[in-house]
Structure formats: structure tokens, C-alpha cells
Amino acid sequence: MSDNDLDLPDLGNKDGGEQPPAPAAPPASPSLIEEEARTAVDLAPVFDVPVNISAVLGKAHVDVNSLLRLTAGSVLELDRKVGEAIDIYVNNRLVARGEVVVVDDRLGVTMTEIIKDGDAS
């Protein structure tokens, strides 16, 4: 495993039991394999480009006076409901929606929906 690989637990099965085996993929044609390899080689120059990823739980609009009155323990109401999907942005562009998960006492995000161009609403 390289330094860039992450060993993440599989959180897809919530009941803790064994997951059924994934259906076998049909064998790839040689031209498809060559195309995928060529695509990976074409993308190699951008593999080390850093990106900014944000997981937005919700937003709130407040005036400066209300902002200045916030103290430790203040509650700021967001525009989302409990259990509602969160937005995942890459370089300030909405790319997915997901759910908050807990992994070893740390928060994480699992993507549940990929947003294609024009689908963001």
C-alpha cells in the first residue's frame, strides 16, 4: 500500500453482518483496458494537484450585530434538518451529497449521490 492509500473501514453495511458478494463484472475488452490505461496516463500530471474539499452541514444568514453576540454555547440554527444530506464541494463546486459518519471517534462523510453538471439545485 502506498503512502497515498487510505485503509478505510467499509461503512456501507449498517447491520454489521457480511455483505453479499458484488456481482461479477463482465470481462473488459482489450480496447477498453487500453483506453482506461491511456486515460490514467493522460491524467498523471494532475495527480499531485491539491484540491480543497468542503462538507457543508448547512448555512445560516445573520447580521453583524447577531454575529457579535455569539458566545461559547450559543446555538446557530442552520438551514438543514437532522438527517438531511450534506453538500460536498471540491474547489467551491458542488460535486456530491452525502451523510455524516463516525469513524474511530472522528467525523467523516460518505457520498450518497454524485452531482453531474447542471443537476445541482
Secondary structure as GFF3:
##gff-version 3
##sequence-region A 1 121
A	DSSP	alpha_helix	30	43	.	.	.	ID=ss1
A	DSSP	three_ten_helix	44	46	.	.	.	ID=ss2
A	DSSP	beta_strand	53	56	.	.	.	ID=ss3
A	DSSP	alpha_helix	64	68	.	.	.	ID=ss4
A	DSSP	beta_strand	86	90	.	.	.	ID=ss5
A	DSSP	beta_strand	93	103	.	.	.	ID=ss6
A	DSSP	beta_strand	106	114	.	.	.	ID=ss7
###
